[in-house]
Amino acid sequence: MNSADVIIIGGGIVGSSIAYHLTEAGCRDVLVIERETHQGKGSTGKSMGGVRAQFATPINIRMSLYSIAFFGTFDEVMGHPSGYRPQGYLFVATTPAHMDYLRENYRHQVEAGLQAVRLLDPQEVSRIAPEIRHDDILGGSFCATDGFVDPHSVMTGFMQKAIERGVRLMRDTDVTGITSDARGVSGVETSHGFISGRTVVNAAGAWAGKVAQLAGVDLPVEPLRRMLVPTEPFDKVSHQSPMVVDMKTGFHYRPEGRGLLLAWNDPEETPGFKLDFDRAFIEKILTRGVDRLPCLEEAEVNPSRAWAGLYEMTPDHHPVLGPAPELPGFFLANGFSGHGVMHSPATGRIVADLILHGRCDLMDTRLLGLDRFASGRLLHETAVL
Ligand SMILES: Cc1cc2nc3c(=O)[nH]c(=O)nc-3n(C[C@H](O)[C@H](O)[C@H](O)COP(=O)(O)OP(=O)(O)OC[C@H]3O[C@@H](n4cnc5c(N)ncnc54)[C@H](O)[C@@H]3O)c2cc1C
């Protein structure tokens, strides 16, 4: 374990996908280093598992198109279930501005090649989500290939296949330093000793900023707490329901097990490594939830089953993918701003291609480079949940 062609820091869904995609391209001397005793203890295991192509920017839409097609054949290719359920995402609009926004996004989505997306009138919204309050709804948009995956299972599938092909996974090992010489990166210091390698990938999720600092690289990725609330078994909403997003408040929900999983982005949340669940959040989310989904009044919620995790936010809500300009051999796969599960297949492919070939034909990856922050070439994604 004292050297590898490629060293990946972080064994979440992103590190696992990169490891898999490297082996797919023939690179097998890969070492994944994870500081926890088990994979998935970072954001991957806390995720809501939503996958959607209904984004506002062509880059995010393209990342989703590749990834959702990938999830469609995942089980067969990996020999392991992804849990992909194409039950759709329904965005519910209640103002003319919402409808204009959905129309504009729809145009970009269709232009990028998305076929399953549709704009809806209020009657169609009622048919898809009969449980919600409809008196103020002006319309919506729905994409049938959007849906959910099981993030832990996807991560496991990627890693199992990578390990079958020779990738090594070191758990319970903290990366504490990144070394370099005149040629660039030369290896990593860990809690179990030095490991040499000329290519090191930062796949450290919400902790990516700290890992980048070990290499002297300034990476604008901030942790931001997100909380999810499951209900107890509840049959007033169809288990075939899509993810329903109320654009009025940002409240959204999807079926999970025999109940629902509820989410809402609290605008008062501030950046930081906060992993405790705040019980006061329950009342806040249920107030928004009952407003759109009145039957939620009858659902039971057990606060001890709710949880918190971290989004990894960048200033423009797009990931940072590719080489760090100032340090040859140091690659970044960070800052997914809450979309790292759904974009894990495209990320693995892009980062593996950039490491092995210096280019990727999936999209213009220079747009996602770290230098966009210094040069002011920011992208703008507004469809962040
Ligand atoms: C509540 C919540 C809901 C979400 N919902 C969705 C959703 O619906 N759809 C979606 O696509 N995304 C969602 N996300 C975001 C998604 O979970 C993340 O974008 C994704 O899991 C990021 O994967 P990752 O592998 O980069 O990070 P992680 O899963 O956090 O993995 C990073 C790993 O790096 C390890 N690590 C860190 N530092 C070191 C070090 N120094 N040495 C060794 N190892 C280290 C950590 O232990 C961790 O295991 C959600 C996130 C949260 C919190």
The ligand as a MOL file (V3000), in Angstrom:
LIG
                    3D

  0  0  0     0  0            999 V3000
M  V30 BEGIN CTAB
M  V30 COUNTS 53 58 0 0 0
M  V30 BEGIN ATOM
M  V30 1 C -29.6140 15.7750 3.6440 0
M  V30 2 C -28.9700 15.6230 2.2980 0
M  V30 3 C -29.7580 15.3470 1.1790 0
M  V30 4 C -29.1750 15.2130 -0.0760 0
M  V30 5 N -29.9680 14.8900 -1.1370 0
M  V30 6 C -29.3970 14.6840 -2.3510 0
M  V30 7 C -30.1990 14.2590 -3.4430 0
M  V30 8 O -31.4180 14.1050 -3.3420 0
M  V30 9 N -29.5560 14.0140 -4.6310 0
M  V30 10 C -28.2030 14.1930 -4.7740 0
M  V30 11 O -27.6960 13.9720 -5.8720 0
M  V30 12 N -27.4350 14.5880 -3.7570 0
M  V30 13 C -27.9910 14.8360 -2.5460 0
M  V30 14 N -27.2200 15.2420 -1.4960 0
M  V30 15 C -25.8000 15.5400 -1.7400 0
M  V30 16 C -24.9950 14.2810 -1.8240 0
M  V30 17 O -25.2570 13.4750 -0.7150 0
M  V30 18 C -23.5160 14.6560 -1.9060 0
M  V30 19 O -23.3230 15.6180 -2.9350 0
M  V30 20 C -22.6750 13.4200 -2.2240 0
M  V30 21 O -22.9440 12.3850 -1.3100 0
M  V30 22 C -21.2030 13.7760 -2.2260 0
M  V30 23 O -20.4750 12.5770 -2.3220 0
M  V30 24 P -18.9390 12.5530 -1.9730 0
M  V30 25 O -18.4620 11.1830 -2.2130 0
M  V30 26 O -18.2780 13.6970 -2.6650 0
M  V30 27 O -18.9040 12.9620 -0.4230 0
M  V30 28 P -19.0400 12.0440 0.8910 0
M  V30 29 O -20.0820 11.0070 0.7600 0
M  V30 30 O -19.1550 12.9840 2.0340 0
M  V30 31 O -17.6510 11.3000 0.9260 0
M  V30 32 C -16.4590 11.9740 1.2380 0
M  V30 33 C -15.6290 11.0310 2.0610 0
M  V30 34 O -14.3300 11.6070 2.2770 0
M  V30 35 C -13.8800 11.1660 3.5330 0
M  V30 36 N -12.8110 12.0560 3.9650 0
M  V30 37 C -12.8930 13.3870 4.2130 0
M  V30 38 N -11.7020 13.8790 4.5790 0
M  V30 39 C -10.8420 12.8360 4.5510 0
M  V30 40 C -9.4470 12.7070 4.8510 0
M  V30 41 N -8.7110 13.7510 5.2580 0
M  V30 42 N -8.8690 11.4880 4.7450 0
M  V30 43 C -9.6050 10.4150 4.3300 0
M  V30 44 N -10.9290 10.4790 4.0500 0
M  V30 45 C -11.5370 11.6730 4.1590 0
M  V30 46 C -15.1350 11.2450 4.3990 0
M  V30 47 O -15.0270 10.4210 5.5370 0
M  V30 48 C -16.2240 10.7860 3.4420 0
M  V30 49 O -16.5300 9.4220 3.5650 0
M  V30 50 C -27.7660 15.3690 -0.2300 0
M  V30 51 C -26.9740 15.6330 0.8870 0
M  V30 52 C -27.5670 15.7660 2.1320 0
M  V30 53 C -26.7020 16.0490 3.3170 0
M  V30 END ATOM
M  V30 BEGIN BOND
M  V30 1 1 1 2
M  V30 2 1 2 3
M  V30 3 2 2 52
M  V30 4 2 3 4
M  V30 5 1 4 5
M  V30 6 1 4 50
M  V30 7 2 5 6
M  V30 8 1 6 7
M  V30 9 1 6 13
M  V30 10 2 7 8
M  V30 11 1 7 9
M  V30 12 1 9 10
M  V30 13 2 10 11
M  V30 14 1 10 12
M  V30 15 2 12 13
M  V30 16 1 13 14
M  V30 17 1 14 15
M  V30 18 1 14 50
M  V30 19 1 15 16
M  V30 20 1 16 17
M  V30 21 1 16 18
M  V30 22 1 18 19
M  V30 23 1 18 20
M  V30 24 1 20 21
M  V30 25 1 20 22
M  V30 26 1 22 23
M  V30 27 1 23 24
M  V30 28 2 24 25
M  V30 29 1 24 26
M  V30 30 1 24 27
M  V30 31 1 27 28
M  V30 32 2 28 29
M  V30 33 1 28 30
M  V30 34 1 28 31
M  V30 35 1 31 32
M  V30 36 1 32 33
M  V30 37 1 33 34
M  V30 38 1 33 48
M  V30 39 1 34 35
M  V30 40 1 35 36
M  V30 41 1 35 46
M  V30 42 1 36 37
M  V30 43 1 36 45
M  V30 44 2 37 38
M  V30 45 1 38 39
M  V30 46 1 39 40
M  V30 47 2 39 45
M  V30 48 1 40 41
M  V30 49 2 40 42
M  V30 50 1 42 43
M  V30 51 2 43 44
M  V30 52 1 44 45
M  V30 53 1 46 47
M  V30 54 1 46 48
M  V30 55 1 48 49
M  V30 56 2 50 51
M  V30 57 1 51 52
M  V30 58 1 52 53
M  V30 END BOND
M  V30 END CTAB
M  END
